[in-house]
Amino acid sequence: MANKLVWVDIPTVNLDRAMRFYSAVLGGQVEKQEYPGMVIATLPGKEGESSGCLYVSETVKPSADGPLVYLNVHGRLDEALEAVGPSGGQVLEPKVSIAPFGFRGVILDTEGNRIALHSM
């Protein structure tokens, strides 16, 4: 069965700042893409996998109160959590076991979004 999560849009206030933050935390380059009337930055990933983007909106604002999105930092959760503070974010919950589903840490990104970082 295919993944139920297909795509995630993560709102930002400052796209370039968010790109630097997510590139450092996810350990891969976040790439800016321009379309007519819209600029987004896609999260690193492989072709055919679930992914997402960062974007700026006049009506949708970052929030720490909505759904908790889990981003895969496969095998590098400690490194990813260590990159959060120096990149302008905040670790809200350190690495914990969510056995049998691996480990997670919860962060606040530079834009004010609460995000979970996950690894098996």
N, C-alpha and C positions, 0 to 999 in steps of 0.2 A: 504494500500500500504506500502511496506517495505521502510525503510530509503534509501534515495539516497546516502548518505555518508556511505560507507562500512568500510573503514579503512584509516588511515593516517599514513604516515611515517614521523617522525620529525628528521631531521639530527642533529647530535651533533659532537662536537670536542672531548669532554671528557664524556664518557658514565656514569661513576660513579657520576660525578658532576651533570649531567643532571638528573640522577635518584634521587639524594637528593633533587634537586630543585622541580621537578614535584611531588614527594611524599609530600613535604611540602605544595605546592600550591594547589594540587588537594585533599589533605586530605585523601589519601589512598596510600598503598604501591605500588610502581612501582617495578616490578619483572624482574630480569635478567633471560634470557633464552638462552641457548647455543645450537647451531645446528652445524653440520659439516660445517666449514668454515665461520660461522656467529654467532655473539652474538647480541641480541637485548634486549631491556627492554620494557615490555608491560605496557601500562597505565592501571590503575585500572578500573574495570567495571564489569558488570554482564554478565553471559553467554548469548549469542545470541544478545547482543547489539553491536552497532557500537563502534569501539575502535581504537587503534593505538599503535605505538611503537616508541621508540627512537633507533637510530642506528648511527654507525660511518661508513663513506664511504671515500674512497680515491678520489672519483670524485664529490660527491654531498656535498656541504657545506651549513651551516646554512645561512639564509638570512632574512632580514627585508623587502625585496622588493617583495616577491612572494605573492601567495594567502594567505588570512587571514583565518586561521583555528580557529574555535570556539570550546572550550572545556567546557563541562558542569560542573559547580561547584554547582549544585543544592542547592539553599537555603543558600549558604555560600560564596557569592561573596565578601562581605566586608572582611571576614576572609581570603579568598584566596588572595585578593589584599594586605592585610596587611602582608602576608607571603612572598611576592615577593622580597622586598628590603632586608630583613634580610637573604634571601636565595640566594642572589647574582644577582637577576634580577632587572629590572627597570619598574615602571609603566609609560607607555607612555600616556595613556588616563585614567582618573579616571572613576569610575562608572557613567554611564549615562543611561537614559531611551532610549530604542529603541522600544517604544510602537507601536503596541500592542504585541511585541515579547519579552518583558521582559527587562533585563538590561545587560550591558556589560562593561567591562574594558579591555583595550588593554595593553599588557605587552611586554617587551623584555626579553626573557629567558637568562639563563647563557651562552647559546651557540650563541646568536645573532639572534634568530628567533623571529619574531613578531607574537604573539598569542593573540586571544581574549578569555577572560573568560566570560562565560554566565550563567545567572540564570533567571528564571521566577520571 
